[in-house]
Amino acid sequence: MMGEVFEYAVYLALLVALAIPLSGYLNRVMAGERTVLSRVFTPVENLIYRGIRVDRTEDMGWKRYLVSALAFSAISLVGLFAILMLQGVLPGNPEGLPGLSWDLAFNTAVSFVTNTNWQSYSGESALSYFSQAIGLTVQNFVTPAVGIAVLFALFRGIVAENAPGLGNFWKDATRAVLFVLLPLSLVVAIVDVAQGSPQNLTPYETVQLVEPVGVTADGTIVDADDPAAVQTVTEEVIPLGPQASQVAIKQLGTNGGGYNGVNSASPLENPSPLTNLIQCVSLLLIPVSLVFSFGRFVNDRRQGRALFAALFILLLAGLVAIAYFEQTGTPQLAQDGAVYMGMTDQSGGNMEGKEARFGVTDSSVWAAFTTAASNGAVNSMHDSYTPLGGMVPMILMALGEVVFGGVGCGLYSLIGFVLLTVFIAGLMVGRTPEYLGKKIGPKEMRMAVILCVTTPLVILVGAAVMCLDPATVDSLTNTGAHGFSEVLYAAISAGGNNGSAFAGLGANTPMINVVLGLEMLVNRFIPLAAALILAGGLAKRSKVATSSGTLSTCNAMFVFLLIVIVLLVGALTMFPALALGPIAEHLQMVLG
């Protein structure tokens, strides 16, 4: 047990140790200051501005900033949709894969443009090298850059006084890609390649199996000499291509879409314990750094530390819960004590759906990090988790993408909860709510509420619509409570812009593709718009003097209140749905 605790501590300590210095670098980059990489990237930056013909010195108001962000995203959506539909006639397709259907192309394009990366397909068997590298990987860079840009626009709105502008969207997004995402991704990609991850344009290779296997009529794999086998398989196709470059940014940009169908459980994407450690820390590195960046930006690091404390407590609680439920397993696995579930000389616990290389420990920490970060990459199959072990990732996603959340979008959603907490606390003491010296008026509170309730509302509507479609039932590999959990997880994952899945749902149907696509669009761009409107309103306000009655937003009491509000809005809103899925399944397992 102590070994597992030490391993969890290493992940968390390394994450914080890297995030703190990166936060200062992020602020310098977004302020347009000179950095150690300026000599390399400044000429490229200037060339980009000339190429797209924008004035980098323009100070945009919230309306122009919003229009720029939406226009850029719309162009990205149309371009990616076209690439996926025309894949069969485009270059870089050595396997001769056809274009996607309209509904799958729509779902996939929306997924990658909204930083969700939900996948209703297996990448190695559905997408060409061109689609993976030029279509998906490019979006993996620019969508987190949009999130960072909008977040820093909100930062500027909070600290500004009577200022009409929030910065320049094109400058913010460009610098985020060039100075932050590209260098970090290069480092991670080099490590991945060194450890064995492919990075080439070579056609897929066919290799001989070490031992032939048989396949039954229903597709079950058995021994080659099994009488039930109707086919003997002696060869396997190894998917190659530019994998390491996509894997690096999918983790750092909280994208999560896998090059291969089994995502980071594949030894091609995640070949060793070292890559598993680096990629897992990468899931949360930038989101955690941005929390500390906030404290630096507002010239009060206590504010950043307070937000970090609240989020870290929620993350730690989720990690402990997942680890406990998966390490304990289930009564059915233990078979009334007949099966040893301990950890002596083995991983122990619930190993179903886990990679034997990683076991329960590395799988649990990855599951907590990827669903807290709104990333969605997996190194184990969440569908095979225990009922309550699988419920915790659902809750982390359903809280509103705020437990660090996606790059940029997680923190601006959290600020909505912060303002809601300030408002409720102000009502309790009879004072007008203030945050960092700014009075919070009705307009700001409306935007804060939108940031808080959009995610759970979208999730519940999406889940209800999918459950009404008979094709959804036909797509399930499980019935009863677990089958409902598979549908609910898909709705939560899309509505929370996460992208991970309970693998038992065959999600590639027109209805599911469209419903999940609309979920992703709504939950990406409504909070984005609300954050910019909020920033514009705060930027025009003057700061008020702090008095003895001003609510402290950096002490332990505020941290506690913030956690309570997040749980009330997120977890309790989802409780009825969770009661029909994982909670009911757990009770059936225990009482049955």
C-alpha positions as CSV (number, residue, x, y, z in Angstrom):
1,M,0.0,0.0,0.0
2,M,2.8,2.5,0.8
3,G,4.3,1.9,-2.6
4,E,1.0,2.9,-4.3
5,V,0.7,6.0,-2.0
6,F,4.3,7.0,-2.8
7,E,3.6,6.7,-6.6
8,Y,0.5,8.9,-6.3
9,A,2.5,11.4,-4.4
10,V,5.2,11.5,-7.1
11,Y,2.7,12.3,-9.8
12,L,1.1,15.1,-7.8
13,A,4.4,16.6,-6.6
14,L,5.9,16.5,-10.1
15,L,2.8,18.2,-11.4
16,V,2.9,21.1,-9.0
17,A,6.7,21.4,-9.2
18,L,6.5,21.9,-13.0
19,A,3.3,24.0,-13.0
20,I,4.6,26.8,-10.7
21,P,7.5,28.0,-12.9
22,L,5.5,27.5,-16.1
23,S,2.9,29.9,-14.7
24,G,5.3,32.7,-14.7
25,Y,6.5,31.9,-18.3
26,L,2.8,31.8,-19.5
27,N,2.2,35.3,-18.1
28,R,5.3,36.7,-19.8
29,V,4.3,35.1,-23.1
30,M,0.7,36.4,-23.0
31,A,2.0,39.9,-22.0
32,G,4.0,40.0,-25.2
33,E,7.3,40.1,-23.2
34,R,10.6,38.7,-24.5
35,T,11.3,35.1,-23.5
36,V,14.1,32.6,-24.0
37,L,12.4,31.5,-27.2
38,S,11.8,34.9,-28.6
39,R,14.8,34.8,-30.9
40,V,13.4,31.6,-32.6
41,F,9.7,32.3,-32.7
42,T,9.4,36.1,-33.0
43,P,10.2,36.2,-36.7
44,V,7.7,33.4,-37.2
45,E,5.1,35.3,-35.2
46,N,5.6,38.5,-37.3
47,L,5.3,36.4,-40.5
48,I,2.0,35.0,-39.3
49,Y,0.6,38.5,-38.6
50,R,1.6,39.7,-42.1
51,G,0.2,36.5,-43.7
52,I,-3.3,36.9,-42.1
53,R,-3.2,40.7,-42.3
54,V,-4.0,41.6,-38.7
55,D,-2.8,44.5,-36.6
56,R,-1.2,43.0,-33.5
57,T,-1.4,46.3,-31.7
58,E,-5.2,46.5,-31.9
59,D,-6.9,46.4,-28.5
60,M,-10.2,44.6,-29.0
61,G,-13.4,45.1,-27.0
62,W,-15.3,42.0,-26.0
63,K,-17.6,42.0,-29.0
64,R,-14.7,42.1,-31.5
65,Y,-12.7,39.6,-29.5
66,L,-15.7,37.2,-29.4
67,V,-16.4,37.6,-33.2
68,S,-12.8,36.8,-33.9
69,A,-12.8,33.7,-31.7
70,L,-16.1,32.4,-33.2
71,A,-15.0,33.2,-36.8
72,F,-11.7,31.4,-36.4
73,S,-13.5,28.4,-34.9
74,A,-16.2,28.3,-37.6
75,I,-13.5,28.3,-40.3
76,S,-11.7,25.5,-38.5
77,L,-14.9,23.5,-38.3
78,V,-15.7,23.9,-42.0
79,G,-12.1,23.1,-43.0
80,L,-11.8,20.0,-40.9
81,F,-15.3,18.7,-42.0
82,A,-14.2,19.0,-45.6
83,I,-10.9,17.2,-45.0
84,L,-12.7,14.3,-43.3
85,M,-15.4,14.0,-46.0
86,L,-12.8,14.2,-48.8
87,Q,-10.3,12.0,-47.2
88,G,-10.5,9.3,-49.9
89,V,-9.3,11.7,-52.6
90,L,-6.7,13.6,-50.6
91,P,-3.0,12.7,-50.4
92,G,-1.3,11.0,-47.4
93,N,-3.6,8.0,-47.5
94,P,-1.4,4.9,-48.1
95,E,-4.1,2.6,-46.8
96,G,-6.7,3.9,-49.2
97,L,-9.3,4.7,-46.5
98,P,-12.5,6.3,-47.7
99,G,-14.1,9.6,-46.5
100,L,-16.3,9.6,-43.4
101,S,-20.1,9.7,-43.5
102,W,-21.6,13.2,-43.1
103,D,-22.7,12.6,-39.5
104,L,-19.4,11.1,-38.4
105,A,-17.5,13.9,-40.1
106,F,-19.7,16.5,-38.4
107,N,-19.3,14.8,-35.0
108,T,-15.5,14.5,-35.4
109,A,-15.0,18.0,-36.7
110,V,-17.1,19.5,-33.9
111,S,-15.3,17.3,-31.4
112,F,-11.8,18.5,-32.3
113,V,-12.7,22.2,-32.9
114,T,-14.3,22.3,-29.4
115,N,-11.3,20.7,-27.7
116,T,-13.4,17.7,-26.8
117,N,-11.9,15.0,-29.1
118,W,-14.8,12.5,-28.6
119,Q,-14.2,9.7,-31.1
120,S,-16.9,7.5,-32.6
121,Y,-14.3,5.6,-34.6
122,S,-10.9,3.9,-34.3
123,G,-8.3,6.3,-35.7
124,E,-5.9,3.7,-37.1
125,S,-8.7,2.1,-39.2
126,A,-10.7,5.1,-40.2
127,L,-8.4,8.1,-40.7
128,S,-5.5,8.7,-43.1
129,Y,-2.2,10.2,-42.3
130,F,-3.3,13.5,-43.8
131,S,-6.5,13.6,-41.7
132,Q,-4.6,12.8,-38.6
133,A,-1.7,15.2,-39.0
134,I,-3.2,18.1,-41.0
135,G,-6.8,17.8,-39.8
136,L,-6.8,16.7,-36.2
137,T,-3.3,17.6,-34.9
138,V,-3.6,21.2,-36.2
139,Q,-6.9,21.5,-34.2
140,N,-5.2,20.0,-31.2
141,F,-2.9,23.0,-31.2
142,V,-5.3,25.9,-32.1
143,T,-8.3,24.9,-29.9
144,P,-6.4,25.1,-26.6
145,A,-4.8,28.3,-27.9
146,V,-8.3,29.8,-28.2
147,G,-9.0,28.7,-24.6
148,I,-5.8,30.4,-23.3
149,A,-6.6,33.5,-25.3
150,V,-10.1,33.9,-23.9
151,L,-8.9,33.2,-20.4
152,F,-6.3,36.0,-20.5
153,A,-8.9,38.3,-22.0
154,L,-10.9,37.6,-18.8
155,F,-7.8,38.2,-16.7
156,R,-7.4,41.6,-18.3
157,G,-11.0,42.5,-17.7
158,I,-10.7,41.7,-14.0
159,V,-7.6,43.9,-13.4
160,A,-8.5,46.7,-15.8
161,E,-10.2,49.9,-14.8
162,N,-12.5,51.8,-17.2
163,A,-10.7,50.1,-20.1
164,P,-12.6,49.3,-23.3
165,G,-10.2,46.6,-24.6
166,L,-9.3,43.0,-23.6
167,G,-6.3,42.5,-25.8
168,N,-5.9,41.1,-29.3
169,F,-7.3,37.6,-30.1
170,W,-5.0,36.9,-33.0
171,K,-1.9,37.8,-31.0
172,D,-3.0,35.9,-27.9
173,A,-3.8,32.7,-29.9
174,T,-0.6,32.9,-32.0
175,R,1.7,33.4,-29.0
176,A,0.0,30.5,-27.2
177,V,0.7,28.2,-30.0
178,L,4.2,29.3,-30.8
179,F,5.7,30.0,-27.4
180,V,3.8,27.5,-25.2
181,L,2.2,24.6,-27.0
182,L,4.8,23.9,-29.7
183,P,7.9,23.8,-27.5
184,L,6.3,21.7,-24.8
185,S,4.9,19.3,-27.4
186,L,8.3,19.0,-29.0
187,V,9.8,17.9,-25.7
188,V,7.1,15.3,-25.1
189,A,7.2,14.0,-28.7
190,I,11.0,13.5,-28.6
191,V,10.7,11.5,-25.4
192,D,7.8,9.4,-26.9
193,V,9.9,8.7,-30.1
194,A,12.9,7.8,-28.0
195,Q,10.8,5.3,-26.0
196,G,9.4,3.7,-29.2
197,S,6.4,5.6,-30.4
198,P,6.1,5.8,-34.2
199,Q,6.7,9.1,-36.1
200,N,6.8,8.4,-39.8
201,L,4.8,8.2,-43.0
202,T,5.5,4.5,-43.6
203,P,2.5,2.3,-44.7
204,Y,1.1,-0.1,-42.1
205,E,3.2,-3.2,-41.6
206,T,2.0,-6.8,-41.4
207,V,3.9,-9.0,-38.9
208,Q,3.7,-12.6,-37.9
209,L,2.1,-13.4,-34.5
210,V,4.3,-15.2,-32.0
211,E,1.5,-17.7,-31.5
212,P,-1.5,-18.1,-33.8
213,V,-5.0,-17.6,-32.4
214,G,-8.4,-18.8,-33.4
215,V,-11.6,-16.8,-33.9
216,T,-15.0,-18.2,-33.2
217,A,-18.1,-17.4,-35.3
218,D,-19.1,-14.6,-32.9
219,G,-15.7,-13.0,-33.0
220,T,-14.3,-14.4,-29.7
221,I,-10.6,-15.0,-29.7
222,V,-9.6,-18.6,-28.6
223,D,-6.7,-20.9,-28.9
224,A,-5.8,-21.9,-32.5
225,D,-6.6,-25.6,-31.8
226,D,-9.9,-24.9,-30.1
227,P,-12.7,-26.8,-31.8
228,A,-15.0,-23.7,-31.8
229,A,-12.5,-21.7,-33.9
230,V,-13.7,-21.1,-37.5
231,Q,-10.6,-19.1,-38.5
232,T,-7.0,-19.1,-37.6
233,V,-5.1,-15.8,-37.5
234,T,-1.3,-15.9,-37.9
235,E,-0.6,-12.2,-38.9
236,E,-1.3,-8.8,-37.4
237,V,-1.3,-5.3,-38.9
238,I,0.7,-2.7,-37.1
239,P,-0.5,0.9,-37.6
240,L,2.3,3.4,-38.2
241,G,2.3,7.1,-39.1
242,P,2.9,10.4,-37.3
243,Q,1.7,9.2,-33.9
244,A,4.2,10.8,-31.4
245,S,3.4,14.3,-32.6
246,Q,-0.3,13.9,-32.1
247,V,0.1,12.2,-28.8
248,A,2.2,15.0,-27.3
249,I,-0.3,17.8,-28.1
250,K,-3.3,15.7,-27.3
251,Q,-2.1,15.5,-23.7
252,L,-0.7,19.0,-23.3
253,G,-3.7,20.7,-24.9
254,T,-6.3,18.7,-22.9
255,N,-7.5,17.3,-26.3
256,G,-7.3,13.5,-25.6
257,G,-8.2,12.1,-29.0
258,G,-6.2,8.9,-29.7
259,Y,-4.3,8.1,-32.8
260,N,-5.3,4.5,-32.1
261,G,-8.7,3.2,-31.0
262,V,-7.4,2.1,-27.5
263,N,-5.8,5.5,-27.0
264,S,-3.0,5.7,-24.5
265,A,-3.4,2.0,-23.5
266,S,-1.7,1.3,-26.8
267,P,2.0,0.6,-26.6
268,L,2.4,2.6,-29.8
269,E,1.1,5.7,-28.1
270,N,2.3,5.0,-24.6
271,P,5.2,2.6,-24.8
272,S,6.8,2.7,-21.4
273,P,6.4,3.7,-17.7
274,L,8.4,6.8,-18.5
275,T,6.0,8.0,-21.2
276,N,3.1,7.1,-19.0
277,L,4.5,9.4,-16.3
278,I,5.2,12.2,-18.6
279,Q,2.0,12.0,-20.5
280,C,-0.1,11.7,-17.3
281,V,1.5,14.8,-15.8
282,S,1.0,16.6,-19.1
283,L,-2.7,16.1,-18.8
284,L,-2.9,18.7,-16.0
285,L,0.3,20.7,-16.5
286,I,-1.1,23.7,-18.3
287,P,-4.4,23.9,-16.5
288,V,-2.7,23.9,-13.1
289,S,-0.1,26.4,-14.4
290,L,-2.9,28.8,-15.4
291,V,-4.4,28.8,-11.9
292,F,-1.0,30.0,-10.6
293,S,-0.8,32.4,-13.5
294,F,-4.1,34.0,-12.4
295,G,-2.6,34.8,-9.0
296,R,0.5,36.4,-10.6
297,F,-1.7,38.3,-13.1
298,V,-3.8,40.0,-10.5
299,N,-0.7,40.8,-8.4
300,D,-2.0,38.7,-5.5
301,R,-0.6,35.1,-5.5
302,R,-2.8,34.2,-2.6
303,Q,-5.8,34.3,-5.0
304,G,-4.2,31.7,-7.2
305,R,-3.2,29.6,-4.3
306,A,-6.7,29.6,-2.9
307,L,-8.2,28.5,-6.2
308,F,-5.5,25.8,-6.5
309,A,-6.3,24.6,-3.0
310,A,-10.0,24.1,-3.7
311,L,-9.3,22.3,-7.0
312,F,-6.5,20.2,-5.6
313,I,-8.8,19.0,-2.7
314,L,-11.5,18.0,-5.3
315,L,-8.9,16.3,-7.5
316,L,-7.3,14.5,-4.5
317,A,-10.8,13.3,-3.3
318,G,-11.5,12.0,-6.8
319,L,-8.2,10.2,-7.0
320,V,-8.5,8.6,-3.6
321,A,-12.1,7.4,-4.4
322,I,-11.1,5.9,-7.7
323,A,-8.1,4.2,-6.3
324,Y,-10.0,2.8,-3.4
325,F,-12.9,1.4,-5.4
326,E,-10.6,-0.1,-8.1
327,Q,-8.1,-1.6,-5.5
328,T,-11.0,-3.1,-3.5
329,G,-12.7,-4.6,-6.5
330,T,-16.1,-6.2,-6.2
331,P,-17.6,-9.2,-4.3
332,Q,-17.9,-10.9,-7.7
333,L,-14.2,-10.6,-8.4
334,A,-13.3,-11.7,-4.9
335,Q,-15.7,-14.7,-5.1
336,D,-16.2,-14.6,-1.3
337,G,-12.5,-14.7,-0.6
338,A,-11.6,-17.5,-3.0
339,V,-9.7,-15.0,-5.2
340,Y,-6.8,-13.1,-3.7
341,M,-7.4,-9.3,-4.2
342,G,-4.3,-8.1,-2.3
343,M,-1.3,-6.2,-3.6
344,T,1.6,-8.5,-2.6
345,D,3.6,-9.4,-5.7
346,Q,0.8,-8.2,-8.0
347,S,-1.3,-5.1,-8.8
348,G,-4.4,-6.5,-7.1
349,G,-7.9,-5.1,-7.3
350,N,-10.0,-4.8,-10.4
351,M,-7.7,-5.5,-13.3
352,E,-10.5,-5.8,-15.9
353,G,-9.9,-3.3,-18.6
354,K,-6.5,-2.3,-17.2
355,E,-3.2,-2.5,-19.1
356,A,-1.0,-5.1,-17.3
357,R,1.9,-2.7,-17.7
358,F,0.2,0.0,-15.6
359,G,-2.1,-1.9,-13.2
360,V,-4.6,-0.3,-10.9
361,T,-2.3,2.5,-9.6
362,D,-1.3,4.1,-12.8
363,S,-4.8,3.6,-14.3
364,S,-6.5,5.3,-11.3
365,V,-4.3,8.4,-11.3
366,W,-4.7,8.7,-15.1
367,A,-8.5,8.3,-14.9
368,A,-8.6,11.1,-12.2
369,F,-6.3,13.4,-14.1
370,T,-7.9,13.0,-17.6
371,T,-11.5,13.5,-16.4
372,A,-10.5,16.4,-14.1
373,A,-8.5,18.0,-16.9
374,S,-11.3,17.6,-19.5
375,N,-8.7,15.7,-21.6
376,G,-10.3,12.3,-22.3
377,A,-7.2,10.3,-23.1
378,V,-7.3,6.9,-21.4
379,N,-4.8,4.2,-20.5
380,S,-7.5,1.9,-19.3
381,M,-11.1,1.2,-20.2
382,H,-13.4,3.1,-17.9
383,D,-16.3,0.9,-18.9
384,S,-14.7,-1.9,-17.0
385,Y,-14.2,0.0,-13.8
386,T,-16.3,-0.9,-10.7
387,P,-19.7,1.0,-10.7
388,L,-18.5,3.6,-8.1
389,G,-15.0,3.7,-9.6
390,G,-16.5,4.6,-12.9
391,M,-18.9,7.1,-11.3
392,V,-16.1,9.3,-9.9
393,P,-14.8,10.2,-13.4
394,M,-18.4,11.1,-14.4
395,I,-18.7,13.4,-11.4
396,L,-15.3,15.1,-12.2
397,M,-16.5,15.8,-15.7
398,A,-20.0,16.8,-14.7
399,L,-18.9,19.4,-12.1
400,G,-18.7,21.9,-15.0
401,E,-15.2,21.3,-16.4
402,V,-13.8,23.2,-13.4
403,V,-11.5,20.8,-11.5
404,F,-8.6,22.4,-13.4
405,G,-10.6,21.5,-16.6
406,G,-9.6,22.2,-20.1
407,V,-6.8,24.5,-21.1
408,G,-8.2,28.0,-20.5
409,C,-11.8,27.1,-20.5
410,G,-11.6,25.2,-17.2
411,L,-10.4,28.3,-15.3
412,Y,-12.8,30.8,-16.9
413,S,-15.7,28.4,-16.0
414,L,-14.3,28.2,-12.4
415,I,-14.4,32.0,-12.2
416,G,-18.1,31.7,-12.7
417,F,-18.3,29.6,-9.6
418,V,-16.1,32.0,-7.8
419,L,-18.4,34.9,-8.5
420,L,-21.4,32.8,-7.5
421,T,-19.7,32.0,-4.2
422,V,-18.9,35.6,-3.7
423,F,-22.6,36.5,-4.4
424,I,-24.0,34.0,-2.0
425,A,-21.6,34.9,0.7
426,G,-22.5,38.6,0.2
427,L,-26.2,37.8,0.7
428,M,-25.4,36.0,3.9
429,V,-23.7,39.1,5.4
430,G,-25.9,41.7,3.6
431,R,-23.2,43.2,1.4
432,T,-22.9,43.9,-2.3
433,P,-20.7,41.2,-3.8
434,E,-17.1,42.2,-4.7
435,Y,-14.3,40.3,-6.3
436,L,-10.7,41.7,-6.4
437,G,-12.0,45.2,-5.9
438,K,-14.7,45.0,-8.5
439,K,-18.4,45.3,-7.7
440,I,-20.4,42.4,-9.2
441,G,-23.6,43.6,-10.7
442,P,-26.6,41.8,-12.3
443,K,-25.0,41.5,-15.7
444,E,-21.9,39.9,-14.3
445,M,-24.0,37.5,-12.2
446,R,-26.0,36.4,-15.2
447,M,-22.8,35.5,-17.0
448,A,-21.5,33.7,-13.9
449,V,-24.7,31.6,-13.7
450,I,-24.4,30.7,-17.4
451,L,-20.8,29.5,-16.8
452,C,-22.1,27.4,-13.9
453,V,-25.2,25.8,-15.2
454,T,-24.5,25.3,-19.0
455,T,-22.6,22.0,-18.5
456,P,-25.1,20.1,-16.4
457,L,-28.1,21.4,-18.4
458,V,-26.5,20.3,-21.7
459,I,-25.6,16.9,-20.3
460,L,-29.1,16.1,-19.0
461,V,-30.8,17.2,-22.2
462,G,-28.4,15.3,-24.3
463,A,-28.8,12.1,-22.2
464,A,-32.6,12.4,-22.3
465,V,-32.7,12.8,-26.1
466,M,-30.4,9.8,-26.7
467,C,-32.4,7.6,-24.4
468,L,-35.5,8.3,-26.5
469,D,-33.9,7.0,-29.6
470,P,-34.4,3.2,-30.1
471,A,-31.1,3.1,-32.1
472,T,-29.3,4.0,-28.8
473,V,-30.6,0.8,-27.1
474,D,-29.4,-1.2,-30.1
475,S,-26.0,0.3,-29.8
476,L,-25.4,-0.9,-26.2
477,T,-23.5,-4.0,-25.3
478,N,-24.9,-4.0,-21.8
479,T,-28.5,-3.6,-20.5
480,G,-29.9,-2.3,-17.3
481,A,-28.2,0.2,-15.1
482,H,-24.8,-0.3,-16.7
483,G,-26.3,0.3,-20.1
484,F,-27.7,3.5,-18.9
485,S,-24.3,4.4,-17.4
486,E,-22.8,4.0,-20.9
487,V,-25.3,6.5,-22.4
488,L,-25.0,8.9,-19.4
489,Y,-21.2,8.8,-19.6
490,A,-21.3,9.7,-23.3
491,A,-23.6,12.6,-22.6
492,I,-21.4,13.8,-19.7
493,S,-18.2,13.4,-21.7
494,A,-19.5,15.4,-24.7
495,G,-21.3,18.0,-22.5
496,G,-18.2,18.4,-20.4
497,N,-15.9,18.7,-23.5
498,N,-13.9,15.7,-22.2
499,G,-14.1,13.0,-24.9
500,S,-13.5,9.8,-23.0
501,A,-16.1,7.1,-23.2
502,F,-17.6,3.9,-21.7
503,A,-16.6,1.7,-24.6
504,G,-19.8,-0.4,-24.4
505,L,-21.7,2.2,-26.4
506,G,-21.5,1.9,-30.2
507,A,-21.8,5.7,-30.6
508,N,-21.5,5.9,-34.4
509,T,-25.2,6.4,-35.3
510,P,-26.6,9.5,-36.9
511,M,-28.7,10.4,-33.9
512,I,-25.9,10.0,-31.4
513,N,-23.4,11.8,-33.6
514,V,-25.6,14.8,-34.1
515,V,-26.8,15.0,-30.5
516,L,-23.2,14.7,-29.1
517,G,-22.0,17.2,-31.7
518,L,-24.6,19.8,-30.6
519,E,-23.7,19.2,-27.0
520,M,-20.1,19.9,-27.7
521,L,-20.8,23.0,-29.6
522,V,-23.1,24.5,-27.0
523,N,-20.9,23.8,-24.0
524,R,-17.8,25.2,-25.8
525,F,-19.1,28.4,-27.2
526,I,-21.8,29.6,-24.8
527,P,-19.4,29.6,-21.8
528,L,-16.8,31.2,-24.0
529,A,-19.1,34.0,-25.0
530,A,-20.2,34.4,-21.3
531,A,-16.6,34.7,-20.2
532,L,-15.9,37.5,-22.7
533,I,-19.1,39.4,-21.9
534,L,-18.1,39.1,-18.2
535,A,-14.6,40.3,-19.0
536,G,-16.0,43.3,-21.0
537,G,-18.3,44.3,-18.1
538,L,-15.6,44.0,-15.5
539,A,-13.1,46.0,-17.6
540,K,-15.4,49.0,-17.6
541,R,-15.7,49.1,-13.8
542,S,-13.6,51.0,-11.4
543,K,-12.1,49.4,-8.4
544,V,-13.4,50.1,-5.0
545,A,-11.4,50.4,-1.8
546,T,-11.1,47.3,0.4
547,S,-12.7,47.7,3.8
548,S,-13.0,45.6,6.9
549,G,-16.3,44.2,5.7
550,T,-14.8,43.0,2.3
551,L,-15.1,39.2,1.9
552,S,-11.7,37.6,1.8
553,T,-11.4,35.4,-1.3
554,C,-8.0,33.8,-0.3
555,N,-8.6,32.2,3.1
556,A,-9.7,28.7,4.1
557,M,-13.3,29.7,4.6
558,F,-13.6,30.9,1.0
559,V,-11.9,27.7,-0.2
560,F,-14.5,25.7,1.7
561,L,-17.4,27.7,0.4
562,L,-16.2,27.4,-3.2
563,I,-15.9,23.6,-2.9
564,V,-19.4,23.5,-1.5
565,I,-20.9,25.6,-4.3
566,V,-19.1,23.5,-7.0
567,L,-20.5,20.3,-5.5
568,L,-24.0,21.7,-5.0
569,V,-24.3,22.9,-8.6
570,G,-22.4,20.1,-10.3
571,A,-22.7,16.9,-8.3
572,L,-26.2,17.3,-6.9
573,T,-27.6,18.4,-10.3
574,M,-26.4,15.1,-11.7
575,F,-27.4,12.9,-8.7
576,P,-30.8,11.7,-10.0
577,A,-29.1,10.5,-13.3
578,L,-26.2,8.9,-11.4
579,A,-28.7,7.1,-9.1
580,L,-30.2,5.4,-12.2
581,G,-26.8,4.4,-13.5
582,P,-23.7,3.6,-11.4
583,I,-25.4,3.9,-8.0
584,A,-28.1,1.5,-9.0
585,E,-25.6,-0.9,-10.5
586,H,-23.5,-0.8,-7.3
587,L,-26.6,-1.6,-5.2
588,Q,-27.6,-4.5,-7.5
589,M,-24.0,-5.8,-7.2
590,V,-23.9,-5.6,-3.4
591,L,-27.5,-6.7,-2.7
592,G,-27.9,-9.2,-5.5
